[in-house]
Structures are given as C-alpha cells and as structure tokens.
Amino acid sequence: QVQLVESGGGLVQAGGSLRLSCAASGTIFSLNVMGWYRQAPGKERELVAAKQSGGLENYADSVKGRFTISRDNVKNTVYLQMNSLKPEDTAVYYCVAFHLGDDYWGQGTQVTVSS
C-alpha cells in the first residue's frame, strides 16, 4: 500500500508562484509514475503534469511553460513548481502515483489564485 501526503497549497495573487510537494510512503521501490491532477468546481479532474521514474514528462497544454514537475526517485517525492499563476488555475490539486497497475491518490490540496 502507498500513502501520498501533499503540502504547499494556498492562496496567491495572479502572477504569483506556489510549490506543491507530495511524499509517498509505504513502498520501498521507485514508483513508475508520479504526478498531479486538479479538479476545479463543476469540472472534471484533469492531468496537470506527470513524470516517469526514467525522466519522461507530460504536461497539460494549459500549464506548459509555467509549471515544472520534478521528483526525487530515492525519496519517492514529487514537486510541482507553479509560476505565473492564473485565476483559472484555481482547483484542488491531487498527487497521484501509478505503479504496477495500481493508482494511488493523495487527499488533495487547495490552490486559489485571486485576480
């Protein structure tokens, strides 16, 4: 079993920055994929960014050039640096890990961007 604990959400003005962190526990192996999804009110959950243990990255078009995902494979920790934040980035952000056919989710952290 894998547990994911997120931190770093909050309230920020448009144009500002936030850094989300997510630490995985309960496993001794490097997780295949770690990443972030988000869900805004009234919208479906969507992929924000993901990174494989080998380094391959994937970003949503809406965040390319503004958000950067990074991870520490030894610590099974993933980060999301969010710059130039926009009000439309407001959502609950969920850490996710995919490993050997299973998926694991964090409890979510609120990010609110004021205009």
N, C-alpha and C positions, 0 to 999 in steps of 0.2 A: 504494500500500500504506500502511496505517496501523498504527502501533505504539502500544500503550497500556501505560503503566507506572504501577502503583499503589503507594501508600505509606500508612502510617498505621495498619495493623492492630496487634493486640497483645492483651495480657491485661488485663482490667479487672474490678473487682468489680461486682456487680449494683447498679444505680442510678447507675453512673458514665457517663462520656462518652468517645467517641473521634471523631476526624475522619479520614475517608479522603480521599485525593486521587488523581486519575488524570490524567496528562498524555498527550495524543496528539501524536504526531509523524509526519512523513511525508506530511502533507497541507497544502495552503495554503488550503483552503476550510473554512468553518464546517460542522462535522458536523451532520447533520439531528437526530439524537437521541443523547444520551449518558446513561448511567445505570448502575445497579448491579443485579446479580443476586447471589444467595447460594445455597450448597448446604451443607446440614448432612449429617452422616454418615447414610447409609441413606435419605436423602430426595432428591427431585428438585430440580433447580435452579429457583429461583423469582425472579420480579421483585421487587425491593425498591423502587426508585424510578427514574424516568426523567424527563428534561426535554428538550423540543424546543428548537431554536435560537430559536424565536419566543417561548418562555417557558412553554408549556403543560407542566404537571407531572402525574405519575401516581405514586401510592404504593400499596403493598400495605396492606390494611386493618390488618394486624398492626403496622405501624410508624407509622401516621398519628398525628400529634400528638407523636411522639417523634423522628422522623428528619426532616431537612431536606436537600433536594438543591439545589445551586446550581452554576452554571457560568459560566466566562469564555469567551465565544464567540471573542474575539480570540486568546486563548491556547490554545483547544481543551482546556480543563481543566475537569474536573467534580469536585465535592466532595460528600461525604456526612457531614453532622453528625449523630451518633448520640447521643442523650441518653436518660436513664432506661433504660439497657441492662438486658436480662433474660437469664437463662441460655439461654432459647430463641432468643436472637439469635446464639448461637454457631454459626459457619459459616465457610466460605471465601467471601469476597466478591470478586466479579469485576466489573471495569469493562467496559462494553460500549458500542460505538458503532455506530449504524446510519446508513448513508449511501448513497444511490443504489442501493438493492437489495442492498448488501453489509453484512455484520456483522463486527465486529472485537472480539476479546476480549483482556483482559489476562491475566496469568499467575495472578492470584488473590492475596489476602492474608488471612491467618487472623485472625479475631476470636474471642476466647474470653472469655466472661463467666462468672465464678465466682459461686456463690451464697453 
